[in-house]
Each structure stands twice: as C-alpha cells, then as structure tokens.
C-alpha cells in the first residue's frame, strides 16, 4: 500500500486494523480448515530515498515481522 500524506502512526493503525480483520474473518467458506494471518512491513519515505530503497526497507520490515512471530506489523 502507498498511503501518501498519512502519518506513520495512522499507517500503523490502518495496518493493524487490516491484520485484525484478516485474522478474525471466517474463511470456512473457502476451506473448512483455513485460517489466515498477515505480516506487514511498514516504512515511511524520507523524501530522499529511491523507490527501490523504499521497497527494500519495507521488505526488510516485513521479514522482521515474520521473525517476530508472524501475524504482525513491523
């Protein structure tokens, strides 16, 4: 997601809300044993970094969330 003009604290709240909604959703209509969670890597652009640097930083945060136990926002 790209959230222009969104303060980092609001972006964290949005990502946590999405994470909670995905975890709480009843996925049984897709498959009776299906339970989903999501890990999200979040990074705020500093106004200087290239797109590739921004994506790399967000990807690094994603793997930090996964190392932290998954189903997290980092």
C-alpha positions as CSV (number, residue, x, y, z in Angstrom):
1,X,0.0,0.0,0.0
2,X,1.1,3.5,-0.6
3,X,-0.5,6.0,1.8
4,X,0.6,9.5,0.7
5,X,0.2,12.2,3.4
6,X,-0.5,9.6,6.1
7,X,1.4,10.0,9.4
8,X,3.2,6.8,10.4
9,X,1.0,6.4,13.5
10,X,-2.1,6.4,11.3
11,X,-0.5,3.9,8.9
12,X,0.3,1.6,11.8
13,X,-3.3,1.8,13.0
14,X,-4.6,1.0,9.4
15,X,-2.2,-1.9,9.0
16,X,-3.2,-3.3,12.5
17,X,-6.9,-3.0,11.6
18,X,-6.3,-4.9,8.3
19,X,-4.3,-7.5,10.2
20,X,-7.0,-8.0,12.8
21,X,-9.8,-8.1,10.2
22,X,-8.0,-10.8,8.2
23,X,-7.3,-12.9,11.3
24,X,-10.9,-12.5,12.6
25,X,-12.6,-13.3,9.2
26,X,-14.4,-16.6,8.9
27,X,-12.6,-18.2,5.9
28,X,-14.5,-21.5,6.2
29,X,-16.5,-20.9,3.0
30,X,-13.2,-21.0,1.2
31,X,-12.0,-24.1,3.0
32,X,-13.2,-25.6,6.3
33,X,-9.7,-25.6,7.9
34,X,-8.5,-22.3,6.6
35,X,-7.2,-19.7,9.0
36,X,-5.3,-16.7,7.6
37,X,-3.0,-14.2,9.1
38,X,-0.8,-11.5,7.6
39,X,2.5,-9.9,8.3
40,X,3.1,-6.3,7.2
41,X,6.4,-4.4,6.7
42,X,5.8,-0.7,7.0
43,X,8.3,2.0,6.2
44,X,7.9,5.8,5.9
45,X,9.5,7.5,3.0
46,X,12.1,10.1,4.0
47,X,11.6,12.2,0.8
48,X,15.1,11.3,-0.5
49,X,15.2,7.5,-1.0
50,X,14.6,5.9,-4.4
51,X,11.6,3.7,-4.9
52,X,13.9,0.6,-4.8
53,X,15.4,1.8,-1.5
54,X,11.9,2.3,-0.1
55,X,10.7,-1.1,-1.2
56,X,13.9,-2.7,0.2
57,X,13.3,-1.0,3.6
58,X,9.6,-2.2,3.7
59,X,10.7,-5.7,2.7
60,X,13.2,-5.7,5.5
61,X,10.5,-4.7,7.9
62,X,8.3,-7.5,6.6
63,X,10.9,-10.1,7.3
64,X,11.3,-8.5,10.8
65,X,7.6,-9.1,11.4
66,X,7.9,-12.7,10.3
67,X,10.9,-13.3,12.5
68,X,9.0,-11.7,15.4
69,X,6.4,-14.5,15.2
70,X,4.3,-13.6,12.1
71,X,0.9,-12.0,12.1
72,X,2.5,-8.7,13.0
73,X,3.1,-5.2,11.7
74,X,6.7,-4.1,11.8
